[in-house]
Amino acid sequence: MSIEMRMLTTQVQYRNPQGWLFRHEYAGSGILAWLGCHYIDMLRYITHDEIVSVSAEVATRSGEDIDVEDIATLSFRLRSGAVGSLHAGYTLALSGSKYPNQPSYDTYVGVNGQNGRIHWASPGVAEHMSVETAQGSWASAPQREFDYTLGQSPAYGGIAGEEFIRDFIRSGQGEGTPPASGRDALQVARIIDAALESSQTGRRVEVELP
Protein backbone atom coordinates (compact mmCIF):
# COMPACT_ATOMS: atom_id res chain seq x y z
CA MET A 1 0.00 0.00 0.00
CA SER A 2 1.09 3.58 -0.59
CA ILE A 3 -0.30 6.96 0.38
CA GLU A 4 0.03 10.30 -1.43
CA MET A 5 -0.88 13.56 0.28
CA ARG A 6 -0.68 17.19 -0.85
CA MET A 7 -1.54 20.35 1.08
CA LEU A 8 -0.78 23.55 -0.84
CA THR A 9 -2.29 26.88 0.13
CA THR A 10 -1.84 30.63 -0.34
CA GLN A 11 1.58 32.25 -0.23
CA VAL A 12 3.03 33.77 2.92
CA GLN A 13 2.45 37.30 1.59
CA TYR A 14 -1.31 36.82 2.14
CA ARG A 15 -0.86 35.54 5.70
CA ASN A 16 0.70 38.37 7.72
CA PRO A 17 4.41 37.51 7.43
CA GLN A 18 5.10 39.57 10.57
CA GLY A 19 2.88 37.30 12.68
CA TRP A 20 4.10 34.81 15.26
CA LEU A 21 3.32 31.84 12.98
CA PHE A 22 6.33 32.75 10.86
CA ARG A 23 8.77 33.27 13.77
CA HIS A 24 10.75 30.19 14.75
CA GLU A 25 11.17 31.50 18.29
CA TYR A 26 7.41 31.22 18.86
CA ALA A 27 6.14 28.67 16.32
CA GLY A 28 9.08 26.25 16.18
CA SER A 29 8.13 25.26 12.63
CA GLY A 30 6.25 26.65 9.65
CA ILE A 31 3.93 24.92 7.18
CA LEU A 32 4.43 21.52 8.81
CA ALA A 33 3.37 22.64 12.28
CA TRP A 34 0.53 24.89 11.11
CA LEU A 35 -1.19 22.98 8.27
CA GLY A 36 0.84 19.94 7.28
CA CYS A 37 0.21 18.56 10.77
CA HIS A 38 -3.46 18.00 9.92
CA TYR A 39 -2.54 15.71 7.05
CA ILE A 40 -0.10 13.75 9.19
CA ASP A 41 -2.86 13.39 11.79
CA MET A 42 -5.34 12.35 9.07
CA LEU A 43 -2.94 9.71 7.81
CA ARG A 44 -2.68 8.15 11.28
CA TYR A 45 -6.47 8.23 11.64
CA ILE A 46 -7.44 6.66 8.31
CA THR A 47 -4.70 4.01 8.26
CA HIS A 48 -4.63 3.09 11.98
CA ASP A 49 -0.88 2.89 11.38
CA GLU A 50 2.21 4.76 12.57
CA ILE A 51 5.00 6.49 10.68
CA VAL A 52 8.25 4.84 11.76
CA SER A 53 10.79 6.79 9.67
CA VAL A 54 10.94 10.01 7.67
CA SER A 55 13.15 11.48 4.96
CA ALA A 56 12.42 15.15 4.30
CA GLU A 57 13.51 18.35 2.64
CA VAL A 58 12.21 21.69 3.87
CA ALA A 59 12.94 25.18 2.57
CA THR A 60 12.04 28.85 2.96
CA ARG A 61 11.37 30.16 -0.54
CA SER A 62 8.62 32.78 -0.22
CA GLY A 63 10.97 35.75 -0.31
CA GLU A 64 9.34 37.10 2.84
CA ASP A 65 11.26 37.95 6.02
CA ILE A 66 10.44 34.74 7.89
CA ASP A 67 12.61 32.08 9.53
CA VAL A 68 10.45 28.94 9.33
CA GLU A 69 9.93 26.53 6.44
CA ASP A 70 7.23 27.48 3.93
CA ILE A 71 7.69 24.39 1.71
CA ALA A 72 8.22 20.78 2.76
CA THR A 73 8.35 17.37 1.13
CA LEU A 74 8.28 14.20 3.22
CA SER A 75 8.78 10.55 2.30
CA PHE A 76 7.91 8.10 5.03
CA ARG A 77 7.51 4.45 5.93
CA LEU A 78 4.69 3.09 8.07
CA ARG A 79 4.92 0.29 10.63
CA SER A 80 2.90 -1.96 8.29
CA GLY A 81 5.54 -1.54 5.57
CA ALA A 82 3.47 0.87 3.49
CA VAL A 83 5.22 3.97 2.15
CA GLY A 84 3.94 7.45 1.47
CA SER A 85 4.64 11.08 0.75
CA LEU A 86 3.44 14.53 1.79
CA HIS A 87 4.03 17.80 -0.07
CA ALA A 88 3.03 20.88 1.93
CA GLY A 89 3.61 24.52 1.16
CA TYR A 90 2.50 28.14 1.04
CA THR A 91 2.75 28.21 -2.76
CA LEU A 92 -0.47 29.43 -4.40
CA ALA A 93 -0.48 32.87 -6.02
CA LEU A 94 -4.28 33.27 -5.81
CA SER A 95 -6.17 33.98 -2.60
CA GLY A 96 -9.94 33.52 -2.50
CA SER A 97 -12.42 34.92 0.00
CA LYS A 98 -14.13 33.06 2.86
CA TYR A 99 -13.19 29.57 4.05
CA PRO A 100 -12.81 27.12 2.46
CA ASN A 101 -12.47 28.30 -1.11
CA GLN A 102 -11.09 26.75 -4.25
CA PRO A 103 -8.39 29.29 -5.26
CA SER A 104 -6.74 29.12 -1.84
CA TYR A 105 -6.22 25.36 -1.61
CA ASP A 106 -4.83 22.53 -3.69
CA THR A 107 -5.16 19.37 -1.64
CA TYR A 108 -5.14 15.67 -2.38
CA VAL A 109 -5.23 12.40 -0.48
CA GLY A 110 -4.79 9.08 -2.29
CA VAL A 111 -4.70 5.64 -0.67
CA ASN A 112 -3.48 2.90 -2.99
CA GLY A 113 -4.02 -0.74 -2.00
CA GLN A 114 -3.63 -4.15 -3.59
CA ASN A 115 -7.37 -4.37 -4.28
CA GLY A 116 -8.07 -0.79 -5.25
CA ARG A 117 -7.64 2.91 -4.71
CA ILE A 118 -9.46 5.81 -3.07
CA HIS A 119 -8.58 9.43 -3.80
CA TRP A 120 -10.01 12.78 -2.77
CA ALA A 121 -9.03 16.20 -4.11
CA SER A 122 -9.38 19.89 -3.28
CA PRO A 123 -12.24 20.98 -1.01
CA GLY A 124 -15.13 23.02 -2.32
CA VAL A 125 -18.88 23.37 -1.81
CA ALA A 126 -19.50 20.00 -3.46
CA GLU A 127 -17.10 17.35 -2.15
CA HIS A 128 -15.93 14.62 -4.49
CA MET A 129 -14.26 11.24 -3.96
CA SER A 130 -13.19 8.58 -6.46
CA VAL A 131 -13.02 4.87 -5.66
CA GLU A 132 -11.54 2.09 -7.82
CA THR A 133 -11.59 -1.68 -7.27
CA ALA A 134 -12.27 -4.79 -9.32
CA GLN A 135 -13.18 -6.84 -6.26
CA GLY A 136 -16.54 -8.52 -5.66
CA SER A 137 -19.66 -6.76 -6.90
CA TRP A 138 -17.56 -3.86 -8.22
CA ALA A 139 -15.96 -5.98 -10.98
CA SER A 140 -18.47 -4.86 -13.62
CA ALA A 141 -18.05 -1.17 -12.75
CA PRO A 142 -14.68 -0.81 -11.03
CA GLN A 143 -14.47 2.98 -11.14
CA ARG A 144 -17.07 5.00 -9.24
CA GLU A 145 -17.45 8.66 -8.33
CA PHE A 146 -19.13 9.94 -5.18
CA ASP A 147 -20.31 13.52 -4.68
CA TYR A 148 -21.62 14.83 -1.40
CA THR A 149 -22.35 18.26 0.02
CA LEU A 150 -21.34 19.27 3.53
CA GLY A 151 -23.63 21.46 5.60
CA GLN A 152 -22.86 25.16 5.71
CA SER A 153 -21.41 26.87 8.77
CA PRO A 154 -19.66 30.23 9.35
CA ALA A 155 -17.32 28.51 11.81
CA TYR A 156 -13.62 28.16 11.05
CA GLY A 157 -13.25 24.83 9.29
CA GLY A 158 -16.89 24.85 8.21
CA ILE A 159 -19.37 22.32 9.56
CA ALA A 160 -16.59 19.83 10.29
CA GLY A 161 -14.80 22.37 12.49
CA GLU A 162 -18.05 23.18 14.28
CA GLU A 163 -18.77 19.52 15.01
CA PHE A 164 -15.18 18.99 16.14
CA ILE A 165 -15.54 21.73 18.77
CA ARG A 166 -18.89 20.31 19.89
CA ASP A 167 -17.32 16.86 20.35
CA PHE A 168 -14.40 18.41 22.22
CA ILE A 169 -16.72 20.23 24.64
CA ARG A 170 -18.87 17.13 25.16
CA SER A 171 -15.84 15.01 25.96
CA GLY A 172 -14.63 17.66 28.42
CA GLN A 173 -17.99 17.34 30.15
CA GLY A 174 -17.59 13.58 30.40
CA GLU A 175 -19.87 12.75 27.47
CA GLY A 176 -17.91 10.42 25.20
CA THR A 177 -14.24 10.39 24.28
CA PRO A 178 -12.29 13.27 22.73
CA PRO A 179 -11.93 13.14 18.92
CA ALA A 180 -8.17 13.47 19.37
CA SER A 181 -6.04 13.15 22.47
CA GLY A 182 -2.88 14.83 23.68
CA ARG A 183 -1.06 11.63 22.73
CA ASP A 184 -2.16 12.12 19.12
CA ALA A 185 -0.80 15.68 19.12
CA LEU A 186 2.47 14.48 20.66
CA GLN A 187 2.95 11.84 17.97
CA VAL A 188 2.34 14.34 15.17
CA ALA A 189 4.91 16.65 16.79
CA ARG A 190 7.43 13.80 16.90
CA ILE A 191 6.94 13.18 13.18
CA ILE A 192 7.41 16.88 12.38
CA ASP A 193 10.55 17.04 14.54
CA ALA A 194 11.89 13.98 12.69
CA ALA A 195 11.19 15.65 9.34
CA LEU A 196 13.01 18.83 10.36
CA GLU A 197 15.95 16.79 11.66
CA SER A 198 16.06 14.80 8.42
CA SER A 199 16.21 17.96 6.32
CA GLN A 200 18.95 19.40 8.50
CA THR A 201 21.11 16.26 8.62
CA GLY A 202 20.43 14.85 5.16
CA ARG A 203 19.51 11.40 6.47
CA ARG A 204 16.45 9.33 7.24
CA VAL A 205 15.26 9.71 10.83
CA GLU A 206 13.50 7.08 12.94
CA VAL A 207 10.34 8.25 14.74
CA GLU A 208 9.72 7.39 18.39
CA LEU A 209 6.51 5.36 18.57
CA PRO A 210 3.73 5.86 21.15
Backbone torsions as a table, in degrees:
resi	resn	phi	psi	omega
1	MET	NA	147.9	174.6
2	SER	-138.2	157.7	-177.5
3	ILE	-133.1	132.9	175.9
4	GLU	-118.7	132.2	179.4
5	MET	-136.6	142.0	178.3
6	ARG	-139.2	133.7	177.0
7	MET	-138.9	90.7	178.3
8	LEU	-110.3	139.0	-179.2
9	THR	-144.0	-172.7	-171.4
10	THR	-62.5	152.7	-177.3
11	GLN	-64.3	159.9	-178.4
12	VAL	-57.1	-33.0	-176.9
13	GLN	-58.8	-24.3	179.3
14	TYR	-90.2	1.1	-168.1
15	ARG	-123.6	30.1	179.2
16	ASN	57.1	75.3	-178.1
17	PRO	-58.3	-19.9	179.5
18	GLN	-82.6	-6.9	-176.6
19	GLY	-72.0	166.1	-176.1
20	TRP	-64.9	-24.8	-178.7
21	LEU	-61.3	-22.4	-177.1
22	PHE	-108.7	20.1	177.1
23	ARG	-116.9	115.5	-176.5
24	HIS	-57.1	-35.3	-178.8
25	GLU	-56.4	-34.5	-176.3
26	TYR	-102.7	-39.6	-173.5
27	ALA	-93.1	-28.5	179.9
28	GLY	79.5	-28.0	-178.8
29	SER	-159.5	167.1	-177.7
30	GLY	-104.9	-112.1	-175.1
31	ILE	-57.9	-33.8	-178.7
32	LEU	-67.1	-43.1	-177.5
33	ALA	-78.0	-24.5	-174.7
34	TRP	-93.3	-43.5	-176.4
35	LEU	-127.4	-38.7	178.0
36	GLY	-59.5	-28.9	-179.8
37	CYS	-57.3	-35.0	-178.5
38	HIS	-65.4	-34.3	-179.3
39	TYR	-77.0	-33.4	172.5
40	ILE	-64.1	-43.7	178.1
41	ASP	-63.1	-43.0	178.7
42	MET	-60.7	-41.7	179.5
43	LEU	-59.1	-46.1	178.9
44	ARG	-61.7	-38.1	-176.7
45	TYR	-70.3	-46.6	-173.8
46	ILE	-80.1	-22.5	-179.4
47	THR	-98.2	-17.9	-172.6
48	HIS	53.2	38.8	-176.2
49	ASP	-132.5	169.1	-178.8
50	GLU	-124.1	139.8	172.0
51	ILE	-73.5	126.0	-177.9
52	VAL	-105.3	-21.3	177.3
53	SER	-153.6	152.0	-175.5
54	VAL	-136.7	137.5	165.6
55	SER	-119.0	131.2	-173.1
56	ALA	-145.7	156.1	168.2
57	GLU	-131.0	128.3	175.4
58	VAL	-124.5	155.3	-178.3
59	ALA	-152.6	162.1	173.4
60	THR	-118.5	105.9	-169.9
61	ARG	-127.1	7.2	-174.2
62	SER	-72.9	-22.1	-174.4
63	GLY	84.6	-2.6	177.8
64	GLU	-86.7	162.8	-178.7
65	ASP	-83.3	75.2	179.6
66	ILE	-129.6	161.7	-179.6
67	ASP	-129.5	31.6	171.3
68	VAL	-125.9	163.6	-178.6
69	GLU	-69.7	137.5	174.5
70	ASP	-113.4	-2.8	174.0
71	ILE	-140.1	140.0	178.6
72	ALA	-149.4	141.3	171.1
73	THR	-127.6	130.4	-178.6
74	LEU	-123.0	137.8	166.5
75	SER	-117.4	135.8	-174.5
76	PHE	-143.8	160.8	174.7
77	ARG	-119.2	138.9	178.3
78	LEU	-96.7	162.0	-178.5
79	ARG	-59.0	-32.3	-180.0
80	SER	-71.2	-13.6	-175.2
81	GLY	104.2	-12.9	176.9
82	ALA	-64.5	155.1	177.7
83	VAL	-123.6	161.3	-178.7
84	GLY	-162.4	177.9	-179.5
85	SER	-146.1	153.4	174.7
86	LEU	-137.7	128.6	173.0
87	HIS	-116.6	118.7	-179.1
88	ALA	-128.3	142.1	178.8
89	GLY	-175.6	153.9	170.0
90	TYR	-89.3	85.2	-168.8
91	THR	-122.3	-18.6	-169.2
92	LEU	-81.2	133.0	-176.7
93	ALA	-80.7	-16.7	179.5
94	LEU	-100.4	145.9	178.6
95	SER	-132.6	112.2	179.4
96	GLY	-84.2	175.1	178.5
97	SER	-98.4	160.3	179.5
98	LYS	64.5	-176.0	-177.1
99	TYR	-145.9	132.4	-10.5
100	PRO	-81.8	165.4	177.4
101	ASN	-147.5	150.2	-171.4
102	GLN	-63.5	-44.8	-176.3
103	PRO	-63.7	-23.6	-172.4
104	SER	-90.4	-4.6	-176.2
105	TYR	-140.7	140.3	169.2
106	ASP	-133.0	98.6	-174.1
107	THR	-125.7	153.8	-177.6
108	TYR	-157.7	139.2	171.6
109	VAL	-134.0	124.7	177.2
110	GLY	-130.2	128.8	177.7
111	VAL	-115.7	117.4	-175.0
112	ASN	-111.2	118.4	-179.1
113	GLY	-120.0	174.1	-179.1
114	GLN	-62.9	-33.3	-176.4
115	ASN	-99.5	-2.5	-179.1
116	GLY	166.2	-165.5	-171.8
117	ARG	-152.2	141.3	173.3
118	ILE	-126.6	132.5	175.8
119	HIS	-142.6	146.1	-175.6
120	TRP	-134.5	136.7	-175.9
121	ALA	-116.1	-164.1	-169.2
122	SER	-48.1	142.0	179.5
123	PRO	-72.6	153.8	176.3
124	GLY	-163.5	-167.0	178.1
125	VAL	-65.9	-46.6	176.7
126	ALA	-98.9	116.7	179.8
127	GLU	-82.3	151.9	-175.0
128	HIS	-141.7	136.7	177.7
129	MET	-138.9	140.2	179.0
130	SER	-113.5	137.7	-179.3
131	VAL	-129.9	136.2	179.2
132	GLU	-132.4	130.0	171.0
133	THR	-166.0	146.9	176.8
134	ALA	-105.5	14.4	-177.1
135	GLN	-83.9	145.9	171.0
136	GLY	54.6	-133.8	-175.7
137	SER	-69.5	-9.5	179.7
138	TRP	-84.4	-6.3	-172.7
139	ALA	-57.0	-36.1	-177.6
140	SER	-79.0	-18.9	178.7
141	ALA	-144.4	75.1	-170.1
142	PRO	-73.4	-14.9	-179.7
143	GLN	-115.3	121.8	-177.4
144	ARG	-134.5	146.8	-178.8
145	GLU	-115.6	137.7	180.0
146	PHE	-124.9	125.7	175.5
147	ASP	-115.1	139.0	178.4
148	TYR	-149.6	152.2	-178.1
149	THR	-115.6	126.1	176.8
150	LEU	-80.6	150.0	176.2
151	GLY	-62.9	155.7	-178.5
152	GLN	-89.1	144.1	176.5
153	SER	-157.0	139.6	177.1
154	PRO	-77.5	-3.9	-177.4
155	ALA	-67.2	153.2	174.7
156	TYR	-62.6	128.4	-176.0
157	GLY	88.5	2.2	178.3
158	GLY	69.2	-156.0	-176.5
159	ILE	-64.2	-32.9	178.5
160	ALA	-64.7	-42.1	177.4
161	GLY	-64.2	-39.3	178.7
162	GLU	-62.8	-46.2	180.0
163	GLU	-66.7	-34.6	178.2
164	PHE	-60.8	-45.6	179.5
165	ILE	-65.0	-40.2	177.3
166	ARG	-59.2	-45.9	179.6
167	ASP	-63.4	-38.2	179.2
168	PHE	-62.6	-45.4	-179.9
169	ILE	-65.4	-43.4	179.4
170	ARG	-59.9	-43.7	-179.1
171	SER	-66.2	-35.0	176.4
172	GLY	-65.8	-24.5	177.2
173	GLN	-92.0	7.8	177.8
174	GLY	85.3	12.6	-179.3
175	GLU	-105.0	91.3	179.9
176	GLY	90.2	-175.4	-178.8
177	THR	-105.5	151.5	-179.1
178	PRO	-65.4	146.1	179.7
179	PRO	-64.5	-25.1	175.6
180	ALA	-150.1	142.6	-177.1
181	SER	-104.2	172.5	174.6
182	GLY	-61.9	-30.7	178.0
183	ARG	-65.2	-36.2	176.8
184	ASP	-63.8	-44.8	179.4
185	ALA	-62.4	-40.7	179.3
186	LEU	-61.8	-41.9	-177.9
187	GLN	-68.0	-38.3	175.8
188	VAL	-62.0	-41.5	178.7
189	ALA	-62.7	-38.7	177.7
190	ARG	-62.1	-40.1	-179.9
191	ILE	-66.5	-41.8	178.1
192	ILE	-64.4	-43.9	177.5
193	ASP	-59.5	-40.3	178.9
194	ALA	-64.8	-39.0	178.4
195	ALA	-64.1	-44.1	179.5
196	LEU	-64.8	-39.9	177.6
197	GLU	-64.9	-40.4	179.2
198	SER	-61.1	-44.6	179.9
199	SER	-64.1	-37.2	-177.9
200	GLN	-73.1	-38.5	-174.4
201	THR	-95.1	-17.0	-178.2
202	GLY	74.8	24.7	179.4
203	ARG	-137.5	163.7	176.1
204	ARG	-72.6	141.1	-176.3
205	VAL	-120.1	131.8	175.6
206	GLU	-75.8	144.6	-179.1
207	VAL	-104.9	129.6	175.2
208	GLU	-63.9	130.5	-177.2
209	LEU	-92.8	154.1	-179.1
210	PRO	-70.0	NA	NA
